[in-house]
Amino acid sequence: MRFVRSLSLIMTVVMLAGSMFTAAAAQAAYANRTPATAHTVPGGIQGIDVSRWQGNINWQRVAQDNVNFAFVRATYGLETCSAFYANATGAHQAGIKVGAYHFATFNDRASMLREARAFVTQLDRVNLSYPAVLDIEHARGLSRSALTTLVIEFTEYVRQQGYPVMIYSYANFFRDNLELSRLGGYNLWVANYVREPDIPNMRIWQFTDRGRVAGIQGGVDLNIAYADMTWRRNIVDVDISRSIKAYLNERYDAGFDIEAALDWPKIEDTLYRGLQTELGRIIDNAVAVDGNLTEFQQNSLSNVQLRSDAKGAITTLIQCMLFYRGYYEHEITGIFDDYTARVIGIYQRDQRLTATSTMTRETWQRLFPTKN
């Protein structure tokens, strides 16, 4: 990736004790790991990111060098990376988990949407098992607020096509050019080659662009993931999926072709609309059925008692979403039983939520996030 290649910290030596204390406090704000000790991250998972600049890659050798995941550049602006398909396919065949990233060049909403569509077109060509990432490194004259809005809209567009998402940049860019307070709902991938960053929601740390990996000639970016970011929705039991489509057709008149290939955007939209329909029935009040849960609706759903002794439409929809995200592996029952609770607990741990095994407000917001 292209970004500032070196960071320097210039400190003026002063004799005042107060100034020395301030400098020490600022230094303490950073974690104590450096790139040389990145391997000491507890439970850290090693990975790389590549583009056409790495040339021909021997992915079998890469896999033998303790590389567990690889992010492959798919698009640059409206251009497709010439090595994307070969790299994504080669890494997947070597047993490496594959994510993809888009290098942003947009400077307004129209160009952002064009780039998002071009990115998704490439994602649909390969088998992804790690997130789809927006790589944002230039403000292009935009204010922090305007740029953050475009970043969110891009990311939500990709998410709505059925892909898990992340946002990448270097630490200083996150702080100086984006409104971090508005990115709280997103996993972040942060580059800093001096020390471990202190950016909230950081899930992956890119700690050098001069790494060495077997099977790749020259330098390559090295990363540490703090938890497994595997995207599980690519494992779908066809028979269970057919039964879900039949249920959604019967209860919500969804109009699915039972035998057709998975249409994830339509599945997701129907699950959202189903929840809104059921919520309206429970509270006996008008609820907009538009496929986009509001925060009020999420909060209301978190207050619904999900009984363990009876079938329930809301429990069914929860199980369906967990199924398509790769967590729920049994036939859909609509009963909030011990298995359902256990699956929710696993999902919560993967999402770094408090593992209560119940549908907390935070769990509703993560499993059925507001789309805009």
MINUDREN-764181 format. One line per field, with one value per residue (C-alpha): residue in one letter; z, y, x. Coordinates in steps of 0.1 Angstrom, whole numbers. Example, Ala and Ser with C-alpha at 12.3 -4.5 7.8 and 13.67 -1.06 7.14 Angstrom:
% MINUDREN-764181
residu: c(A_S)
Z: c(78_71)
Y: c(-45_-11)
X: c(123_137)
//
This chain:
% MINUDREN-764181
residu: c(M_R_F_V_R_S_L_S_L_I_M_T_V_V_M_L_A_G_S_M_F_T_A_A_A_A_Q_A_A_Y_A_N_R_T_P_A_T_A_H_T_V_P_G_G_I_Q_G_I_D_V_S_R_W_Q_G_N_I_N_W_Q_R_V_A_Q_D_N_V_N_F_A_F_V_R_A_T_Y_G_L_E_T_C_S_A_F_Y_A_N_A_T_G_A_H_Q_A_G_I_K_V_G_A_Y_H_F_A_T_F_N_D_R_A_S_M_L_R_E_A_R_A_F_V_T_Q_L_D_R_V_N_L_S_Y_P_A_V_L_D_I_E_H_A_R_G_L_S_R_S_A_L_T_T_L_V_I_E_F_T_E_Y_V_R_Q_Q_G_Y_P_V_M_I_Y_S_Y_A_N_F_F_R_D_N_L_E_L_S_R_L_G_G_Y_N_L_W_V_A_N_Y_V_R_E_P_D_I_P_N_M_R_I_W_Q_F_T_D_R_G_R_V_A_G_I_Q_G_G_V_D_L_N_I_A_Y_A_D_M_T_W_R_R_N_I_V_D_V_D_I_S_R_S_I_K_A_Y_L_N_E_R_Y_D_A_G_F_D_I_E_A_A_L_D_W_P_K_I_E_D_T_L_Y_R_G_L_Q_T_E_L_G_R_I_I_D_N_A_V_A_V_D_G_N_L_T_E_F_Q_Q_N_S_L_S_N_V_Q_L_R_S_D_A_K_G_A_I_T_T_L_I_Q_C_M_L_F_Y_R_G_Y_Y_E_H_E_I_T_G_I_F_D_D_Y_T_A_R_V_I_G_I_Y_Q_R_D_Q_R_L_T_A_T_S_T_M_T_R_E_T_W_Q_R_L_F_P_T_K_N)
Z: c(0_-5_25_44_46_78_109_130_165_171_207_220_252_279_315_331_352_341_304_311_328_299_274_296_298_260_254_279_258_232_237_245_215_186_151_164_191_171_175_212_207_227_202_173_138_111_77_47_21_-16_-49_-84_-71_-55_-89_-93_-59_-49_-26_-15_-1_15_33_47_62_89_69_78_59_29_18_-20_-37_-60_-73_-74_-81_-111_-122_-115_-101_-128_-102_-82_-95_-96_-61_-46_-62_-55_-18_-15_-31_-7_23_32_42_16_21_-5_-4_-25_-27_-27_-51_-48_-38_-40_-36_-73_-77_-44_-56_-89_-70_-46_-75_-92_-60_-54_-91_-84_-50_-67_-88_-59_-28_2_37_53_51_22_31_21_20_25_26_10_20_-15_-2_18_54_81_83_45_41_70_55_22_40_58_27_8_36_40_3_4_35_19_-9_18_26_60_60_75_71_66_70_89_124_118_90_112_139_116_87_99_127_147_169_139_130_163_145_122_126_118_102_112_99_122_117_149_176_182_175_201_177_190_173_158_149_127_130_99_115_86_48_46_57_42_34_15_-20_-24_-38_-21_7_17_43_75_97_130_135_172_165_137_112_92_74_79_55_26_42_36_39_7_22_52_29_8_40_51_17_18_53_42_12_33_62_44_7_-2_-36_-35_-61_-38_-62_-73_-61_-29_-33_-1_-5_-9_20_43_32_39_74_82_69_88_121_114_107_138_160_147_157_192_200_181_165_131_122_89_70_48_54_76_114_133_167_183_166_177_213_212_199_227_252_236_258_236_252_254_255_224_188_179_146_160_172_138_121_145_137_100_102_123_98_69_89_94_131_133_117_126_111_120_149_161_197_218_232_247_213_201_232_228_191_201_228_201_178_207_214_178_177_209_227_263_259_276_252_251_225_241_225_213_198_179_166_154_139_123_119_108_71_68)
Y: c(0_35_57_76_53_66_84_105_119_151_162_194_187_210_213_221_192_199_195_163_149_159_141_110_109_113_84_62_67_42_5_-8_-31_-22_-39_-59_-74_-76_-114_-110_-100_-126_-149_-128_-142_-134_-123_-102_-79_-78_-62_-65_-49_-82_-99_-136_-152_-188_-192_-227_-215_-185_-208_-228_-196_-192_-168_-174_-147_-124_-92_-89_-56_-58_-23_11_38_24_2_-35_-48_-70_-96_-97_-129_-148_-138_-144_-178_-189_-179_-197_-229_-228_-228_-191_-171_-144_-108_-80_-43_-12_17_48_78_92_129_131_108_100_89_70_50_42_28_8_-8_-16_-31_-54_-66_-79_-94_-115_-132_-149_-169_-145_-157_-125_-90_-66_-35_2_16_53_73_107_134_149_183_170_180_154_153_150_123_103_104_90_63_52_52_32_7_3_-2_-31_-45_-44_-67_-93_-88_-82_-49_-31_2_6_36_46_58_95_96_80_107_137_132_110_114_83_88_80_48_30_4_-7_-29_-10_-21_3_9_21_11_27_12_-5_21_32_35_23_-8_-17_-54_-57_-40_-35_-32_-31_-27_-44_-79_-110_-140_-172_-173_-135_-116_-83_-66_-72_-57_-78_-77_-91_-98_-97_-124_-146_-125_-154_-148_-178_-172_-190_-223_-228_-261_-260_-281_-258_-227_-241_-247_-211_-197_-217_-204_-168_-172_-186_-161_-129_-136_-131_-147_-167_-193_-222_-239_-208_-198_-178_-142_-128_-92_-104_-128_-101_-76_-102_-110_-73_-68_-99_-85_-52_-70_-91_-61_-43_-72_-73_-37_-33_-1_11_0_9_-22_-9_-34_-11_-14_19_22_24_-9_-26_-14_-26_-60_-64_-60_-88_-120_-149_-179_-213_-233_-221_-214_-177_-159_-135_-164_-180_-149_-147_-184_-177_-147_-168_-196_-174_-159_-195_-199_-218_-253_-271_-271_-238_-245_-211_-223_-204_-235_-242_-246_-213_-196_-213_-201_-165_-167_-178_-150_-125_-136_-134_-98_-89_-84_-95_-132_-133_-159_-136_-111_-79_-45_-46_-80_-68_-38_-61_-89_-66_-33_-1_3_40)
X: c(0_11_14_40_70_85_74_97_92_111_111_127_147_135_147_114_101_65_74_93_62_40_63_64_26_23_47_28_-3_12_14_49_52_73_75_104_81_48_50_43_7_-13_-31_-19_-24_2_-8_3_-12_-1_-8_7_39_49_51_45_39_45_15_24_57_40_16_45_60_34_12_-25_-42_-36_-54_-52_-56_-87_-91_-74_-99_-118_-89_-87_-54_-40_-28_-61_-76_-44_-34_-68_-71_-36_-38_-71_-58_-28_-52_-46_-76_-82_-95_-95_-90_-98_-74_-97_-93_-128_-134_-172_-203_-206_-170_-173_-203_-186_-155_-177_-195_-162_-149_-179_-177_-143_-152_-179_-152_-134_-138_-133_-129_-115_-131_-135_-115_-116_-80_-83_-50_-57_-82_-82_-93_-123_-130_-129_-167_-172_-145_-159_-193_-180_-160_-191_-213_-187_-183_-221_-225_-201_-217_-251_-238_-232_-195_-180_-161_-131_-114_-76_-53_-22_-26_-20_-45_-72_-65_-61_-84_-113_-138_-130_-161_-183_-164_-171_-192_-164_-133_-102_-69_-41_-6_22_58_71_49_16_-12_-37_-66_-100_-115_-82_-84_-53_-19_2_36_61_62_97_89_103_82_91_76_77_107_114_96_60_36_33_3_-9_-46_-58_-85_-95_-114_-127_-159_-181_-210_-193_-202_-239_-259_-281_-309_-313_-311_-339_-361_-354_-364_-396_-404_-397_-419_-448_-447_-435_-444_-407_-409_-377_-369_-362_-337_-319_-284_-280_-292_-277_-288_-324_-321_-307_-334_-362_-348_-348_-383_-394_-381_-399_-431_-429_-420_-451_-473_-458_-460_-493_-481_-471_-435_-419_-412_-383_-355_-334_-337_-335_-318_-353_-363_-331_-336_-373_-362_-337_-365_-386_-386_-374_-391_-373_-405_-423_-416_-412_-409_-382_-361_-365_-351_-322_-314_-316_-292_-267_-270_-261_-232_-219_-227_-260_-255_-287_-322_-340_-364_-376_-370_-345_-328_-294_-279_-291_-278_-244_-242_-250_-223_-198_-209_-205_-170_-160_-174_-156_-189_-197_-206_-240_-255_-286_-297_-284_-289_-252_-258_-288_-268_-240_-260_-286_-268_-285_-276_-276)
//
